[in-house]
């Protein structure tokens, strides 16, 4: 079968293109789509969504809960690897690795986490085994225990502060030794 090449500029839309079948397409071999149809097929295909599906969960830290802006949540959260707060939550959290409070977020309650990053408001008991980061627009109030603290200029912390025992005991050991030397002298 012979095809005649059109030398005129293309004015037809992709919908009006005739359906062509050749012996190759009948045998299961696919011919490349014309450019107009290829673009249309690519636009219609669903784009991969980051952060969705099992592979994304594994690569981004496992089980993640996002409380969106305008959402209010009350209760207890268990077995969550990462909590992102953009709305308002009044919860107790256990077995959570990371807490992130966005600028619009407000957390009321208590939690114990590996790391916390606060750009919004946190009210309550907070135990951070690793690093607590309070950004310039963040505010943390209550009973706060942390391993490391990073406070940006403008960030606020108020309440009862303490450093986790393992770092506190290491820092206290040299000071106790020097105090006992002074007493001996």
C-alpha positions as CSV (number, residue, x, y, z in Angstrom):
1,X,0.0,0.0,0.0
2,X,1.3,3.4,-0.9
3,X,0.8,6.6,1.0
4,X,0.9,10.1,-0.6
5,X,2.8,12.7,1.5
6,X,0.8,15.9,2.0
7,X,2.9,19.0,1.1
8,X,0.3,21.5,2.3
9,X,0.5,22.8,5.9
10,X,-1.5,20.7,8.3
11,X,-4.9,22.4,9.0
12,X,-6.9,19.3,10.2
13,X,-7.3,18.7,13.8
14,X,-6.2,15.4,15.5
15,X,-9.8,14.3,15.7
16,X,-10.3,14.4,11.9
17,X,-7.2,12.2,11.1
18,X,-8.2,9.0,9.3
19,X,-7.5,5.7,10.9
20,X,-4.8,3.9,9.0
21,X,-4.1,0.2,9.3
22,X,-1.2,-1.5,7.8
23,X,0.0,-5.1,7.7
24,X,2.5,-4.3,10.4
25,X,-0.2,-3.0,12.8
26,X,-2.3,-6.1,12.2
27,X,0.6,-8.4,13.2
28,X,0.9,-6.8,16.7
29,X,3.8,-4.4,15.9
30,X,2.9,-0.9,16.9
31,X,3.7,2.0,14.6
32,X,4.6,5.4,16.1
33,X,1.8,7.8,16.5
34,X,1.7,11.0,14.5
35,X,3.0,13.9,16.6
36,X,-0.4,15.5,17.2
37,X,-1.8,12.2,18.5
38,X,1.3,11.5,20.6
39,X,1.0,14.8,22.3
40,X,-2.7,14.3,23.0
41,X,-2.1,10.8,24.4
42,X,0.7,12.1,26.7
43,X,-1.6,14.9,28.0
44,X,-4.4,12.4,28.7
45,X,-2.1,9.9,30.5
46,X,-2.2,10.3,34.3
47,X,0.9,12.0,35.6
48,X,2.7,10.2,38.4
49,X,1.8,11.8,41.7
50,X,4.7,12.3,44.2
51,X,4.0,11.0,47.7
52,X,1.3,8.6,46.6
53,X,1.6,4.8,46.6
54,X,3.6,2.3,48.5
55,X,7.0,3.1,46.9
56,X,6.6,6.8,47.7
57,X,5.7,6.0,51.3
58,X,8.8,3.9,51.8
59,X,11.1,6.5,50.2
60,X,9.6,9.4,52.1
61,X,9.5,8.0,55.6
62,X,6.6,5.5,55.7
63,X,3.2,6.3,57.2
64,X,2.4,10.0,56.9
65,X,-0.7,11.9,58.1
66,X,-1.3,15.4,56.9
67,X,-4.0,17.5,58.6
68,X,-4.8,20.2,56.0
69,X,-5.6,23.9,56.6
70,X,-9.1,24.4,57.9
71,X,-9.3,20.8,59.3
72,X,-9.7,20.2,63.1
73,X,-8.7,16.8,64.6
74,X,-9.1,15.6,68.2
75,X,-8.0,12.2,69.6
76,X,-5.0,10.0,69.8
77,X,-2.6,9.2,67.0
78,X,-0.5,6.0,67.1
79,X,1.8,4.4,64.7
80,X,2.3,7.4,62.5
81,X,5.8,8.0,61.1
82,X,5.3,11.7,60.2
83,X,2.6,14.1,61.2
84,X,2.2,17.3,59.2
85,X,-0.1,19.9,60.8
86,X,-1.6,22.7,58.7
87,X,-4.9,22.9,60.5
88,X,-5.7,22.4,64.2
89,X,-5.1,19.2,66.2
90,X,-5.8,18.5,69.8
91,X,-4.2,15.1,70.3
92,X,-1.9,12.8,72.2
93,X,0.7,11.1,70.0
94,X,2.6,7.9,70.6
95,X,5.1,6.0,68.4
96,X,5.6,9.0,66.0
97,X,9.0,9.7,64.5
98,X,8.6,13.3,63.1
99,X,6.3,16.2,63.8
100,X,6.0,19.2,61.5
101,X,3.8,22.2,62.2
102,X,3.3,24.5,59.3
103,X,2.8,28.3,59.8
104,X,-1.0,27.8,59.7
105,X,-0.9,24.8,62.1
106,X,-1.8,24.7,65.7
107,X,-1.0,21.7,67.9
108,X,-2.5,21.2,71.4
109,X,-1.7,18.2,73.4
110,X,1.3,16.0,74.1
111,X,3.8,14.0,72.0
112,X,7.1,12.3,72.1
113,X,9.0,12.3,68.8
114,X,12.5,11.9,67.3
115,X,12.4,15.3,65.5
116,X,10.1,18.3,65.5
117,X,9.9,21.3,63.3
118,X,7.6,24.1,64.4
119,X,6.6,27.0,62.1
120,X,3.2,27.4,63.7
121,X,2.0,27.0,67.3
122,X,2.6,24.1,69.7
123,X,0.9,24.1,73.2
124,X,1.5,21.3,75.6
125,X,4.0,18.7,76.6
126,X,6.7,18.0,74.0
127,X,9.5,15.5,74.2
128,X,12.0,15.5,71.3
129,X,14.6,12.8,71.5
130,X,16.6,14.4,68.7
131,X,16.4,17.9,67.3
132,X,13.7,20.5,67.9
133,X,13.7,23.3,65.3
134,X,11.6,26.4,66.0
135,X,11.4,28.7,62.9
136,X,11.1,32.5,63.0
137,X,7.3,32.4,63.1
138,X,7.0,29.3,65.4
139,X,5.9,29.4,69.0
140,X,6.3,26.5,71.5
141,X,4.8,26.7,75.0
142,X,4.5,24.1,77.7
143,X,6.8,21.5,79.2
144,X,9.5,21.0,76.6
145,X,12.3,18.4,76.7
146,X,14.8,18.1,73.8
147,X,18.0,16.6,72.7
148,X,19.2,19.5,70.5
149,X,17.6,22.9,70.0
150,X,17.6,25.1,66.9
151,X,15.9,28.4,67.4
152,X,15.7,30.9,64.6
153,X,15.6,34.6,65.2
154,X,12.0,35.5,66.0
155,X,11.0,32.0,67.2
156,X,9.5,31.8,70.7
157,X,9.8,29.2,73.4
158,X,8.1,29.6,76.8
159,X,7.5,27.2,79.7
160,X,9.5,24.5,81.4
161,X,12.6,23.6,79.4
162,X,14.9,20.7,79.9
163,X,17.6,18.9,78.0
164,X,17.2,15.1,77.6
165,X,19.0,13.0,80.2
166,X,21.7,11.4,78.1
167,X,23.1,14.8,77.0
168,X,22.4,16.4,80.3
169,X,24.3,13.7,82.3
170,X,27.3,14.0,79.9
171,X,27.4,17.7,80.3
172,X,27.0,17.4,84.1
173,X,29.9,14.9,84.6
174,X,32.8,17.3,83.8
175,X,31.2,20.0,85.9
176,X,30.8,17.7,88.9
177,X,34.4,16.6,88.6
178,X,35.7,20.2,88.6
179,X,33.5,21.0,91.6
180,X,34.9,18.0,93.6
181,X,38.4,19.2,92.7
182,X,37.7,22.6,94.1
183,X,36.4,21.1,97.3
184,X,39.5,18.9,97.6
185,X,41.8,21.9,97.2
